[in-house]
């Protein structure tokens, strides 16, 4: 009973310290009460009872809301405008939990520190009097980059794409297959028409491809836990930046491996069928995506029950900004399963900054034109790191000399993602999407322009997130 008392005191202290982040701590306190009740009612095997409950709740985690929205903000000036979109959605009954995300690569390009994103998020929450939860995401981190994010972040997107297809130790693969005989044979999953038929050889193949990546995720997760404590962050595992999509049967095997690593994963980002290019709509068979998305939701629900994964586990869709054509099938599937989703809109806010500057005219339009001129001059350099997620037709890129003569309307027509506008230019938009470091090189001149034209930029940022993303995804409007 002394151990229980000590455990209770430590949890109460943690709950008092983080009153808005304690749902799992509260659950643990409830479990202590249940143990104490069992003991008071005459249970004699105290050690077994206590250990079984402690083991069950040892993998604590910071809960993530059912619907969460990842918002990139390259230059940390649009936090309030982004949060305002969440406020508007909540007022209509579509509650999104804001998650501000920024990767190590983006911090490096721009010359910022992860603490700046935390400061932006906290300032926005205070300014708008946001009372719900919110998070700061260390986006696409690996073991060699995570440390600078640990203090300011409470959401970690663990990116293991580089480890996919690198084989794990043969003994580890063998042990995994033997530990999971339930993965071999015919597997019936609710809401999937035909059972999966998986051979032992197929489980071995999938394990050879993904097990090392999952083991790496486990190492990174354990590293974060040691520094931060398990109850203080959300864990996502990202496998989307790889060559081929994961099938629903592969996802099931991956989730079994994640459970083995005891990672209380709350979001997983698989690579889906089709192309998720930067800044433009989904490219692929929407019907095929719909079937795959539905089956992935079914697999997740099955894996939660089968392997004891967190009940809040959900798909994470790294949209590359604007995947408008798949929002409707996603909305229907989420409603059918009663499931949540985490969606990341990547650099869409950066593009709205450019649109706002161009709309402002004068010095704002001048800066936007300068950024494009430099980008087209260095098109191969800027596109190379994003080759797998852009499709730019260079013949459709207007020369800088032509763009320099454009009006505000011509520039914004080409850049704003309005497929009904004959002036919209997907190649123009994709190039600017990956050229944000040009603005970073402008330093204070760019940042001062953001401040000067804050009102018109904020209007574009809020409207884009709310009207083009949040409403279609949850409200069907």
C-alpha positions as a Markdown table, in Angstrom:
| # | Residue | x | y | z |
|---|---|---|---|---|
| 1 | Unk | 0.0 | 0.0 | 0.0 |
| 2 | Unk | 3.0 | 2.3 | 0.6 |
| 3 | Unk | 4.0 | 2.0 | -3.1 |
| 4 | Unk | 0.4 | 2.9 | -4.1 |
| 5 | Unk | 0.5 | 5.9 | -1.9 |
| 6 | Unk | 3.7 | 7.1 | -3.4 |
| 7 | Unk | 2.4 | 6.5 | -7.0 |
| 8 | Unk | -0.7 | 8.5 | -6.1 |
| 9 | Unk | 1.2 | 11.4 | -4.8 |
| 10 | Unk | 3.5 | 11.6 | -7.8 |
| 11 | Unk | 0.5 | 11.5 | -10.2 |
| 12 | Unk | -1.3 | 14.2 | -8.2 |
| 13 | Unk | 1.8 | 16.4 | -8.3 |
| 14 | Unk | 2.0 | 15.9 | -12.1 |
| 15 | Unk | -1.7 | 16.7 | -12.6 |
| 16 | Unk | -1.4 | 19.9 | -10.5 |
| 17 | Unk | 1.6 | 20.9 | -12.6 |
| 18 | Unk | -0.1 | 20.4 | -15.9 |
| 19 | Unk | -3.8 | 20.9 | -15.3 |
| 20 | Unk | -4.7 | 21.1 | -19.0 |
| 21 | Unk | -2.6 | 18.0 | -19.9 |
| 22 | Unk | -3.7 | 15.4 | -17.4 |
| 23 | Unk | -6.4 | 13.1 | -18.9 |
| 24 | Unk | -4.1 | 10.1 | -18.8 |
| 25 | Unk | -2.9 | 11.0 | -15.3 |
| 26 | Unk | -6.5 | 11.1 | -14.2 |
| 27 | Unk | -7.1 | 7.7 | -15.7 |
| 28 | Unk | -4.1 | 6.4 | -13.8 |
| 29 | Unk | -5.5 | 7.9 | -10.5 |
| 30 | Unk | -8.7 | 6.1 | -11.2 |
| 31 | Unk | -6.8 | 2.9 | -11.7 |
| 32 | Unk | -5.1 | 3.4 | -8.3 |
| 33 | Unk | -8.5 | 3.8 | -6.7 |
| 34 | Unk | -9.6 | 0.5 | -8.3 |
| 35 | Unk | -6.5 | -1.3 | -7.0 |
| 36 | Unk | -7.1 | 0.1 | -3.5 |
| 37 | Unk | -10.7 | -1.1 | -3.7 |
| 38 | Unk | -9.7 | -4.6 | -4.7 |
| 39 | Unk | -7.2 | -4.7 | -1.8 |
| 40 | Unk | -9.8 | -3.4 | 0.7 |
| 41 | Unk | -12.2 | -6.1 | -0.5 |
| 42 | Unk | -9.8 | -8.8 | 0.5 |
| 43 | Unk | -7.7 | -9.4 | -2.6 |
| 44 | Unk | -4.5 | -11.0 | -1.4 |
| 45 | Unk | -2.1 | -11.1 | -4.3 |
| 46 | Unk | -1.2 | -7.4 | -3.9 |
| 47 | Unk | 2.0 | -7.6 | -6.0 |
| 48 | Unk | 0.3 | -9.2 | -9.0 |
| 49 | Unk | -2.6 | -6.7 | -8.9 |
| 50 | Unk | -0.4 | -3.7 | -8.6 |
| 51 | Unk | 2.1 | -4.8 | -11.3 |
| 52 | Unk | -0.6 | -5.8 | -13.8 |
| 53 | Unk | -2.2 | -2.3 | -13.5 |
| 54 | Unk | 1.1 | -0.5 | -13.6 |
| 55 | Unk | 2.2 | -2.5 | -16.7 |
| 56 | Unk | -1.1 | -1.6 | -18.4 |
| 57 | Unk | -0.8 | 2.1 | -17.8 |
| 58 | Unk | 3.0 | 2.4 | -17.9 |
| 59 | Unk | 2.8 | 3.5 | -21.5 |
| 60 | Unk | 1.3 | 6.9 | -20.7 |
| 61 | Unk | 0.8 | 9.5 | -23.3 |
| 62 | Unk | -0.6 | 12.9 | -23.9 |
| 63 | Unk | -4.0 | 12.5 | -25.5 |
| 64 | Unk | -4.7 | 14.0 | -28.8 |
| 65 | Unk | -8.2 | 15.3 | -29.8 |
| 66 | Unk | -10.3 | 13.3 | -32.3 |
| 67 | Unk | -9.7 | 15.8 | -35.1 |
| 68 | Unk | -6.4 | 17.6 | -35.2 |
| 69 | Unk | -5.0 | 20.0 | -37.8 |
| 70 | Unk | -1.3 | 20.4 | -38.5 |
| 71 | Unk | -0.4 | 23.9 | -39.6 |
| 72 | Unk | 3.0 | 24.9 | -40.9 |
| 73 | Unk | 4.1 | 28.5 | -40.5 |
| 74 | Unk | 7.5 | 29.0 | -42.0 |
| 75 | Unk | 8.1 | 32.5 | -40.7 |
| 76 | Unk | 6.1 | 32.3 | -37.4 |
| 77 | Unk | 3.9 | 35.3 | -38.1 |
| 78 | Unk | 0.5 | 33.7 | -38.8 |
| 79 | Unk | -0.3 | 31.8 | -35.6 |
| 80 | Unk | -3.3 | 33.9 | -34.7 |
| 81 | Unk | -4.7 | 33.8 | -38.2 |
| 82 | Unk | -4.3 | 30.0 | -38.3 |
| 83 | Unk | -5.9 | 29.6 | -34.8 |
| 84 | Unk | -8.8 | 31.9 | -35.9 |
| 85 | Unk | -9.7 | 29.2 | -38.5 |
| 86 | Unk | -9.9 | 26.7 | -35.7 |
| 87 | Unk | -12.2 | 29.1 | -33.7 |
| 88 | Unk | -14.5 | 29.5 | -36.7 |
| 89 | Unk | -14.7 | 25.7 | -37.3 |
| 90 | Unk | -15.4 | 25.1 | -33.6 |
| 91 | Unk | -18.3 | 27.6 | -33.7 |
| 92 | Unk | -19.8 | 25.5 | -36.5 |
| 93 | Unk | -19.4 | 22.3 | -34.5 |
| 94 | Unk | -16.3 | 21.0 | -36.3 |
| 95 | Unk | -13.7 | 21.1 | -33.6 |
| 96 | Unk | -10.1 | 20.9 | -34.7 |
| 97 | Unk | -7.2 | 20.8 | -32.3 |
| 98 | Unk | -4.5 | 23.0 | -33.6 |
| 99 | Unk | -1.0 | 21.5 | -34.0 |
| 100 | Unk | 1.7 | 23.9 | -35.2 |
| 101 | Unk | 4.4 | 21.9 | -37.0 |
| 102 | Unk | 7.9 | 22.8 | -38.4 |
| 103 | Unk | 10.6 | 20.4 | -39.5 |
| 104 | Unk | 14.3 | 20.5 | -38.7 |
| 105 | Unk | 14.9 | 21.2 | -42.4 |
| 106 | Unk | 12.6 | 24.2 | -42.4 |
| 107 | Unk | 14.3 | 25.6 | -39.2 |
| 108 | Unk | 17.7 | 25.1 | -40.8 |
| 109 | Unk | 16.7 | 26.8 | -44.1 |
| 110 | Unk | 15.1 | 29.8 | -42.3 |
| 111 | Unk | 17.6 | 30.0 | -39.4 |
| 112 | Unk | 15.1 | 29.6 | -36.6 |
| 113 | Unk | 14.9 | 27.5 | -33.4 |
| 114 | Unk | 12.1 | 25.2 | -32.3 |
| 115 | Unk | 11.5 | 27.4 | -29.3 |
| 116 | Unk | 10.2 | 30.1 | -31.7 |
| 117 | Unk | 7.3 | 27.9 | -32.8 |
| 118 | Unk | 6.3 | 27.3 | -29.2 |
| 119 | Unk | 6.4 | 31.0 | -28.5 |
| 120 | Unk | 4.2 | 31.6 | -31.6 |
| 121 | Unk | 1.7 | 29.0 | -30.5 |
| 122 | Unk | 1.5 | 30.2 | -27.0 |
| 123 | Unk | 1.1 | 33.8 | -28.1 |
| 124 | Unk | -1.7 | 32.9 | -30.5 |
| 125 | Unk | -3.5 | 30.9 | -27.8 |
| 126 | Unk | -3.3 | 33.8 | -25.3 |
| 127 | Unk | -4.4 | 36.4 | -27.8 |
| 128 | Unk | -7.5 | 34.5 | -28.9 |
| 129 | Unk | -8.3 | 33.1 | -25.4 |
| 130 | Unk | -8.2 | 29.6 | -26.8 |
| 131 | Unk | -9.2 | 27.2 | -23.9 |
| 132 | Unk | -8.9 | 23.9 | -25.7 |
| 133 | Unk | -5.8 | 21.9 | -26.1 |
| 134 | Unk | -3.1 | 22.6 | -28.7 |
| 135 | Unk | 0.3 | 21.2 | -29.6 |
| 136 | Unk | 3.7 | 22.0 | -31.1 |
| 137 | Unk | 5.0 | 19.3 | -33.4 |
| 138 | Unk | 8.6 | 18.4 | -34.0 |
| 139 | Unk | 7.9 | 17.5 | -37.5 |
| 140 | Unk | 9.8 | 14.7 | -39.3 |
| 141 | Unk | 12.5 | 14.2 | -36.7 |
| 142 | Unk | 15.0 | 11.5 | -36.4 |
| 143 | Unk | 17.4 | 10.5 | -33.5 |
| 144 | Unk | 20.1 | 12.8 | -34.8 |
| 145 | Unk | 17.8 | 15.8 | -34.9 |
| 146 | Unk | 15.3 | 15.4 | -32.1 |
| 147 | Unk | 17.2 | 16.9 | -29.1 |
| 148 | Unk | 16.7 | 20.5 | -30.1 |
| 149 | Unk | 13.0 | 19.9 | -30.2 |
| 150 | Unk | 12.5 | 18.1 | -26.9 |
| 151 | Unk | 11.9 | 21.1 | -24.6 |
| 152 | Unk | 9.5 | 23.2 | -26.7 |
| 153 | Unk | 7.6 | 20.4 | -28.4 |
| 154 | Unk | 4.8 | 18.1 | -27.1 |
| 155 | Unk | 4.1 | 16.3 | -30.4 |
| 156 | Unk | 6.8 | 14.3 | -32.2 |
| 157 | Unk | 6.4 | 13.1 | -35.8 |
| 158 | Unk | 9.0 | 10.3 | -35.9 |
| 159 | Unk | 10.1 | 9.9 | -39.5 |
| 160 | Unk | 11.5 | 6.5 | -40.2 |
| 161 | Unk | 11.1 | 6.6 | -44.0 |
| 162 | Unk | 14.9 | 6.3 | -44.5 |
| 163 | Unk | 15.0 | 3.0 | -42.7 |
| 164 | Unk | 12.2 | 1.4 | -44.8 |
| 165 | Unk | 13.5 | -1.5 | -47.0 |
| 166 | Unk | 16.6 | -1.8 | -44.9 |
| 167 | Unk | 16.5 | -5.3 | -43.4 |
| 168 | Unk | 16.3 | -5.9 | -39.7 |
| 169 | Unk | 18.5 | -8.6 | -38.1 |
| 170 | Unk | 17.4 | -12.0 | -39.3 |
| 171 | Unk | 16.9 | -13.2 | -35.7 |
| 172 | Unk | 14.6 | -10.2 | -35.1 |
| 173 | Unk | 12.5 | -10.9 | -38.1 |
| 174 | Unk | 12.2 | -14.6 | -37.2 |
| 175 | Unk | 11.2 | -13.7 | -33.6 |
| 176 | Unk | 8.6 | -11.2 | -34.9 |
| 177 | Unk | 7.0 | -13.8 | -37.2 |
| 178 | Unk | 6.9 | -16.4 | -34.4 |
| 179 | Unk | 5.5 | -14.0 | -31.9 |
| 180 | Unk | 2.6 | -13.2 | -34.3 |
| 181 | Unk | 1.0 | -16.4 | -35.6 |
| 182 | Unk | -2.3 | -14.5 | -35.8 |
| 183 | Unk | -1.0 | -12.6 | -38.8 |
| 184 | Unk | -0.6 | -15.8 | -40.9 |
| 185 | Unk | -3.7 | -17.2 | -42.7 |
| 186 | Unk | -7.1 | -15.7 | -43.2 |
| 187 | Unk | -7.9 | -12.6 | -41.2 |
| 188 | Unk | -11.4 | -11.2 | -41.2 |
| 189 | Unk | -11.6 | -7.5 | -40.3 |
| 190 | Unk | -15.0 | -5.8 | -39.8 |
| 191 | Unk | -15.9 | -3.4 | -42.7 |
| 192 | Unk | -13.5 | -5.0 | -45.1 |
| 193 | Unk | -15.4 | -7.2 | -47.6 |
| 194 | Unk | -12.8 | -9.9 | -48.2 |
| 195 | Unk | -10.6 | -11.4 | -45.5 |
| 196 | Unk | -6.8 | -10.8 | -45.8 |
| 197 | Unk | -5.0 | -13.9 | -46.7 |
| 198 | Unk | -1.4 | -13.6 | -45.6 |
| 199 | Unk | 1.2 | -16.3 | -45.8 |
| 200 | Unk | 4.1 | -16.7 | -43.5 |
| 201 | Unk | 6.4 | -15.7 | -46.3 |
| 202 | Unk | 4.5 | -12.5 | -46.8 |
| 203 | Unk | 4.8 | -11.6 | -43.1 |
| 204 | Unk | 8.5 | -12.2 | -43.3 |
| 205 | Unk | 8.7 | -10.0 | -46.4 |
| 206 | Unk | 6.9 | -7.2 | -44.7 |
| 207 | Unk | 8.9 | -7.5 | -41.6 |
| 208 | Unk | 12.1 | -7.4 | -43.6 |
| 209 | Unk | 10.9 | -4.2 | -45.2 |
| 210 | Unk | 9.5 | -2.4 | -42.2 |
| 211 | Unk | 10.7 | -3.9 | -38.9 |
| 212 | Unk | 14.0 | -2.0 | -38.8 |
| 213 | Unk | 12.1 | 1.3 | -39.3 |
| 214 | Unk | 9.7 | 0.4 | -36.5 |
| 215 | Unk | 12.7 | -0.5 | -34.3 |
| 216 | Unk | 14.2 | 2.9 | -35.1 |
| 217 | Unk | 10.9 | 4.6 | -34.1 |
| 218 | Unk | 11.1 | 2.7 | -30.8 |
| 219 | Unk | 14.6 | 4.0 | -30.1 |
| 220 | Unk | 13.6 | 7.6 | -30.9 |
| 221 | Unk | 10.5 | 7.3 | -28.7 |
| 222 | Unk | 12.5 | 5.8 | -25.8 |
| 223 | Unk | 15.0 | 8.7 | -26.2 |
| 224 | Unk | 12.2 | 11.3 | -25.9 |
| 225 | Unk | 10.6 | 9.5 | -23.0 |
| 226 | Unk | 13.9 | 9.5 | -21.1 |
| 227 | Unk | 14.2 | 13.3 | -21.6 |
| 228 | Unk | 10.5 | 14.4 | -21.3 |
| 229 | Unk | 8.4 | 11.7 | -19.7 |
| 230 | Unk | 5.9 | 9.6 | -21.5 |
| 231 | Unk | 2.8 | 11.5 | -20.4 |
| 232 | Unk | 4.0 | 14.8 | -21.8 |
| 233 | Unk | 3.8 | 14.3 | -25.6 |
| 234 | Unk | 1.9 | 12.9 | -28.6 |
| 235 | Unk | 3.7 | 10.3 | -30.8 |
| 236 | Unk | 3.2 | 10.0 | -34.5 |
| 237 | Unk | 5.1 | 7.5 | -36.7 |
| 238 | Unk | 5.5 | 8.7 | -40.3 |
| 239 | Unk | 6.2 | 6.4 | -43.2 |
| 240 | Unk | 4.8 | 8.6 | -46.0 |
| 241 | Unk | 8.0 | 9.9 | -47.6 |
| 242 | Unk | 8.9 | 6.7 | -49.3 |
| 243 | Unk | 8.6 | 5.2 | -52.8 |
| 244 | Unk | 5.7 | 2.9 | -52.6 |
| 245 | Unk | 2.4 | 3.0 | -50.6 |
| 246 | Unk | 1.7 | 0.6 | -47.7 |
| 247 | Unk | -1.2 | -1.7 | -48.3 |
| 248 | Unk | -3.8 | -2.3 | -45.6 |
| 249 | Unk | -2.4 | -5.7 | -44.8 |
| 250 | Unk | 1.1 | -4.2 | -44.5 |
| 251 | Unk | -0.3 | -1.5 | -42.2 |
| 252 | Unk | -1.7 | -4.3 | -39.9 |
| 253 | Unk | 1.7 | -5.9 | -39.7 |
| 254 | Unk | 3.4 | -2.6 | -39.1 |
| 255 | Unk | 1.0 | -1.8 | -36.2 |
| 256 | Unk | 1.7 | -5.2 | -34.7 |
| 257 | Unk | 5.4 | -4.3 | -34.8 |
| 258 | Unk | 4.7 | -0.8 | -33.3 |
| 259 | Unk | 2.8 | -2.5 | -30.4 |
| 260 | Unk | 5.8 | -4.8 | -29.8 |
| 261 | Unk | 7.9 | -1.7 | -29.4 |
| 262 | Unk | 5.4 | -0.4 | -26.8 |
| 263 | Unk | 5.0 | 2.9 | -28.6 |
| 264 | Unk | 1.7 | 4.5 | -27.6 |
| 265 | Unk | 1.3 | 5.8 | -31.1 |
| 266 | Unk | -1.7 | 8.1 | -31.6 |
| 267 | Unk | -1.2 | 9.0 | -35.3 |
| 268 | Unk | 0.3 | 7.0 | -38.1 |
| 269 | Unk | 1.1 | 8.5 | -41.5 |
| 270 | Unk | 1.3 | 5.8 | -44.2 |
| 271 | Unk | 2.0 | 6.6 | -47.8 |
| 272 | Unk | -1.3 | 6.4 | -49.8 |
| 273 | Unk | -1.9 | 5.4 | -53.4 |
| 274 | Unk | -1.6 | 8.4 | -55.8 |
| 275 | Unk | 0.6 | 11.4 | -55.6 |
| 276 | Unk | 0.4 | 14.0 | -52.8 |
| 277 | Unk | 2.3 | 16.8 | -54.6 |
| 278 | Unk | 3.2 | 20.0 | -52.9 |
| 279 | Unk | 0.5 | 22.7 | -53.0 |
| 280 | Unk | -1.8 | 21.1 | -55.5 |
| 281 | Unk | -4.7 | 18.7 | -55.6 |
| 282 | Unk | -4.5 | 14.9 | -55.3 |
| 283 | Unk | -3.3 | 13.1 | -58.4 |
| 284 | Unk | -4.6 | 9.6 | -58.8 |
| 285 | Unk | -7.7 | 7.5 | -58.7 |
| 286 | Unk | -10.0 | 9.0 | -56.0 |
| 287 | Unk | -12.1 | 5.8 | -55.8 |
| 288 | Unk | -9.0 | 3.7 | -55.2 |
| 289 | Unk | -7.9 | 6.1 | -52.5 |
| 290 | Unk | -11.4 | 6.0 | -50.9 |
| 291 | Unk | -11.3 | 2.2 | -50.7 |
| 292 | Unk | -7.8 | 2.3 | -49.3 |
| 293 | Unk | -8.6 | 5.0 | -46.7 |
| 294 | Unk | -11.7 | 3.0 | -45.6 |
| 295 | Unk | -9.7 | -0.2 | -45.2 |
| 296 | Unk | -6.9 | 1.6 | -43.3 |
| 297 | Unk | -9.5 | 2.9 | -40.9 |
| 298 | Unk | -10.8 | -0.6 | -40.4 |
| 299 | Unk | -7.3 | -2.0 | -39.9 |
| 300 | Unk | -6.6 | 0.7 | -37.2 |
| 301 | Unk | -9.8 | -0.1 | -35.3 |
| 302 | Unk | -8.9 | -3.8 | -35.5 |
| 303 | Unk | -5.3 | -3.2 | -34.3 |
| 304 | Unk | -6.4 | -1.1 | -31.4 |
| 305 | Unk | -8.5 | -4.0 | -30.1 |
| 306 | Unk | -6.0 | -6.7 | -31.0 |
| 307 | Unk | -2.8 | -5.1 | -29.8 |
| 308 | Unk | -3.9 | -2.7 | -27.1 |
| 309 | Unk | -2.8 | 0.4 | -29.0 |
| 310 | Unk | -4.3 | 3.7 | -27.7 |
| 311 | Unk | -8.0 | 4.1 | -28.6 |
| 312 | Unk | -7.2 | 7.6 | -29.9 |
| 313 | Unk | -5.0 | 6.1 | -32.7 |
| 314 | Unk | -5.9 | 7.6 | -36.1 |
| 315 | Unk | -4.6 | 8.2 | -39.6 |
| 316 | Unk | -2.4 | 11.1 | -40.3 |
| 317 | Unk | -2.7 | 12.5 | -43.8 |
| 318 | Unk | 0.3 | 14.6 | -44.9 |
| 319 | Unk | -1.5 | 16.4 | -47.6 |
| 320 | Unk | 1.2 | 18.5 | -49.1 |
| 321 | Unk | -1.3 | 21.3 | -48.6 |
| 322 | Unk | -4.4 | 21.0 | -50.9 |
| 323 | Unk | -6.0 | 17.7 | -51.5 |
| 324 | Unk | -9.5 | 19.0 | -52.0 |
| 325 | Unk | -10.8 | 16.1 | -54.2 |
| 326 | Unk | -10.2 | 13.5 | -51.4 |
| 327 | Unk | -11.9 | 15.5 | -48.6 |
| 328 | Unk | -15.4 | 14.3 | -49.4 |
| 329 | Unk | -14.5 | 10.5 | -49.4 |
| 330 | Unk | -12.5 | 11.1 | -46.3 |
| 331 | Unk | -15.4 | 12.9 | -44.5 |
| 332 | Unk | -17.8 | 10.0 | -45.4 |
| 333 | Unk | -15.3 | 7.4 | -44.2 |
| 334 | Unk | -14.6 | 9.2 | -40.9 |
| 335 | Unk | -18.4 | 9.4 | -40.3 |
| 336 | Unk | -18.9 | 5.8 | -41.1 |
| 337 | Unk | -16.2 | 4.6 | -38.7 |
| 338 | Unk | -16.7 | 7.3 | -36.0 |
| 339 | Unk | -13.0 | 7.9 | -36.5 |
| 340 | Unk | -10.7 | 10.9 | -36.1 |
| 341 | Unk | -8.0 | 12.1 | -38.4 |
| 342 | Unk | -4.9 | 14.3 | -38.2 |
| 343 | Unk | -4.2 | 16.3 | -41.3 |
| 344 | Unk | -1.1 | 18.3 | -42.1 |
| 345 | Unk | -1.5 | 21.2 | -44.6 |
| 346 | Unk | 2.3 | 21.7 | -44.9 |
| 347 | Unk | 3.3 | 25.0 | -46.6 |
| 348 | Unk | -0.2 | 26.3 | -47.6 |
| 349 | Unk | 0.2 | 29.2 | -45.1 |
| 350 | Unk | 3.5 | 30.3 | -46.7 |
| 351 | Unk | 1.7 | 30.6 | -50.1 |
| 352 | Unk | -1.1 | 32.6 | -48.5 |
| 353 | Unk | 1.5 | 35.0 | -47.3 |
| 354 | Unk | 2.7 | 35.5 | -50.9 |
| 355 | Unk | -0.9 | 35.9 | -52.1 |
| 356 | Unk | -1.5 | 38.5 | -49.4 |
| 357 | Unk | 1.6 | 40.4 | -50.3 |
| 358 | Unk | 0.7 | 40.4 | -54.0 |
| 359 | Unk | -2.8 | 41.5 | -53.2 |
| 360 | Unk | -1.4 | 44.4 | -51.2 |
| 361 | Unk | 0.4 | 45.7 | -54.2 |
| 362 | Unk | 3.3 | 48.1 | -54.0 |
| 363 | Unk | 6.2 | 46.8 | -52.1 |
| 364 | Unk | 4.3 | 43.6 | -51.3 |
| 365 | Unk | 3.8 | 42.7 | -54.9 |
| 366 | Unk | 7.4 | 43.7 | -55.7 |
| 367 | Unk | 8.7 | 41.2 | -53.1 |
| 368 | Unk | 6.5 | 38.4 | -54.4 |
| 369 | Unk | 7.8 | 39.0 | -58.0 |
| 370 | Unk | 11.4 | 39.1 | -56.8 |
| 371 | Unk | 10.9 | 35.7 | -55.0 |
| 372 | Unk | 9.5 | 34.2 | -58.2 |
| 373 | Unk | 12.3 | 35.6 | -60.3 |
| 374 | Unk | 15.0 | 34.1 | -58.1 |
| 375 | Unk | 13.1 | 30.8 | -57.8 |
| 376 | Unk | 12.8 | 30.3 | -61.6 |
| 377 | Unk | 16.5 | 31.1 | -62.0 |
| 378 | Unk | 17.3 | 28.3 | -59.5 |
| 379 | Unk | 14.4 | 26.0 | -60.4 |
| 380 | Unk | 16.5 | 22.8 | -60.5 |
| 381 | Unk | 18.2 | 23.5 | -57.2 |
| 382 | Unk | 15.0 | 24.2 | -55.4 |
| 383 | Unk | 13.1 | 21.3 | -56.9 |
| 384 | Unk | 15.7 | 18.6 | -56.3 |
| 385 | Unk | 15.0 | 18.0 | -52.6 |
| 386 | Unk | 11.2 | 17.7 | -53.4 |
| 387 | Unk | 11.5 | 15.6 | -56.6 |
| 388 | Unk | 9.2 | 12.9 | -55.3 |
| 389 | Unk | 6.4 | 15.3 | -54.3 |
| 390 | Unk | 6.2 | 17.8 | -57.2 |
| 391 | Unk | 5.3 | 17.6 | -60.9 |
| 392 | Unk | 6.4 | 20.9 | -62.5 |
| 393 | Unk | 6.0 | 21.4 | -66.2 |
| 394 | Unk | 8.8 | 23.9 | -66.9 |
| 395 | Unk | 7.1 | 24.9 | -70.1 |
| 396 | Unk | 4.2 | 26.3 | -68.1 |
| 397 | Unk | 6.5 | 28.5 | -65.9 |
| 398 | Unk | 6.2 | 32.1 | -67.2 |
| 399 | Unk | 9.5 | 34.0 | -67.6 |
| 400 | Unk | 10.4 | 36.4 | -64.8 |
| 401 | Unk | 10.2 | 39.2 | -67.4 |
| 402 | Unk | 6.6 | 38.4 | -68.0 |
| 403 | Unk | 5.7 | 38.1 | -64.3 |
| 404 | Unk | 7.4 | 41.4 | -63.6 |
| 405 | Unk | 4.7 | 43.0 | -65.7 |
| 406 | Unk | 1.8 | 41.3 | -63.9 |
| 407 | Unk | -0.8 | 43.1 | -61.9 |
| 408 | Unk | -1.7 | 42.0 | -58.4 |
| 409 | Unk | -4.7 | 40.1 | -59.8 |
| 410 | Unk | -2.7 | 38.3 | -62.4 |
| 411 | Unk | -0.2 | 37.1 | -59.8 |
| 412 | Unk | -2.8 | 36.0 | -57.3 |
| 413 | Unk | -4.9 | 34.3 | -60.0 |
| 414 | Unk | -1.8 | 32.2 | -60.9 |
| 415 | Unk | -0.9 | 31.4 | -57.4 |
| 416 | Unk | -4.2 | 30.9 | -55.5 |
| 417 | Unk | -5.5 | 27.4 | -55.6 |
| 418 | Unk | -8.8 | 28.0 | -57.4 |
| 419 | Unk | -9.1 | 25.3 | -60.1 |
| 420 | Unk | -12.1 | 27.2 | -61.6 |
| 421 | Unk | -10.0 | 30.2 | -62.3 |
| 422 | Unk | -8.5 | 30.0 | -65.9 |
| 423 | Unk | -5.4 | 31.9 | -64.6 |
| 424 | Unk | -4.5 | 29.3 | -62.0 |
| 425 | Unk | -1.1 | 27.8 | -62.8 |
| 426 | Unk | -0.2 | 24.6 | -60.8 |
| 427 | Unk | 3.4 | 24.6 | -61.9 |
| 428 | Unk | 3.8 | 28.3 | -60.8 |
| 429 | Unk | 2.3 | 27.4 | -57.4 |
| 430 | Unk | 4.4 | 24.3 | -56.9 |
| 431 | Unk | 7.6 | 26.1 | -57.6 |
| 432 | Unk | 6.8 | 28.9 | -55.1 |
| 433 | Unk | 5.7 | 26.3 | -52.6 |
| 434 | Unk | 9.3 | 24.9 | -52.4 |
| 435 | Unk | 11.0 | 28.3 | -52.7 |
| 436 | Unk | 10.4 | 29.6 | -49.2 |
| 437 | Unk | 14.1 | 30.0 | -48.5 |
| 438 | Unk | 14.2 | 32.8 | -51.0 |
| 439 | Unk | 12.0 | 34.8 | -48.6 |
| 440 | Unk | 14.3 | 33.7 | -45.7 |
| 441 | Unk | 17.3 | 35.2 | -47.5 |
| 442 | Unk | 15.5 | 38.6 | -47.6 |
| 443 | Unk | 15.5 | 38.6 | -43.8 |
| 444 | Unk | 14.0 | 41.7 | -42.2 |
| 445 | Unk | 12.7 | 43.1 | -45.5 |
| 446 | Unk | 10.4 | 40.1 | -45.9 |
| 447 | Unk | 9.4 | 40.0 | -42.2 |
| 448 | Unk | 8.7 | 43.7 | -42.1 |
| 449 | Unk | 6.4 | 43.3 | -45.1 |
| 450 | Unk | 4.5 | 40.6 | -43.3 |
| 451 | Unk | 4.0 | 43.0 | -40.4 |
| 452 | Unk | 3.1 | 45.9 | -42.7 |
| 453 | Unk | 0.5 | 43.9 | -44.5 |
| 454 | Unk | -0.7 | 41.7 | -41.6 |
| 455 | Unk | -4.4 | 42.4 | -42.0 |
| 456 | Unk | -4.7 | 41.3 | -45.7 |
| 457 | Unk | -2.3 | 38.3 | -45.2 |
| 458 | Unk | -4.2 | 37.1 | -42.1 |
| 459 | Unk | -7.5 | 37.3 | -44.0 |
| 460 | Unk | -6.1 | 35.0 | -46.7 |
| 461 | Unk | -4.5 | 32.6 | -44.2 |
| 462 | Unk | -7.8 | 32.2 | -42.2 |
| 463 | Unk | -10.1 | 31.9 | -45.2 |
| 464 | Unk | -7.8 | 29.3 | -46.8 |
| 465 | Unk | -7.7 | 27.0 | -43.8 |
| 466 | Unk | -11.3 | 27.4 | -42.8 |
| 467 | Unk | -13.1 | 27.6 | -46.2 |
| 468 | Unk | -10.9 | 25.2 | -48.3 |
| 469 | Unk | -9.9 | 22.7 | -45.7 |
| 470 | Unk | -11.8 | 22.5 | -42.4 |
| 471 | Unk | -15.3 | 23.0 | -43.8 |
| 472 | Unk | -15.1 | 20.5 | -46.6 |
| 473 | Unk | -13.3 | 17.9 | -44.4 |
| 474 | Unk | -15.8 | 17.8 | -41.6 |
| 475 | Unk | -18.8 | 19.8 | -42.6 |
| 476 | Unk | -19.1 | 18.8 | -46.3 |
| 477 | Unk | -19.4 | 22.4 | -47.4 |
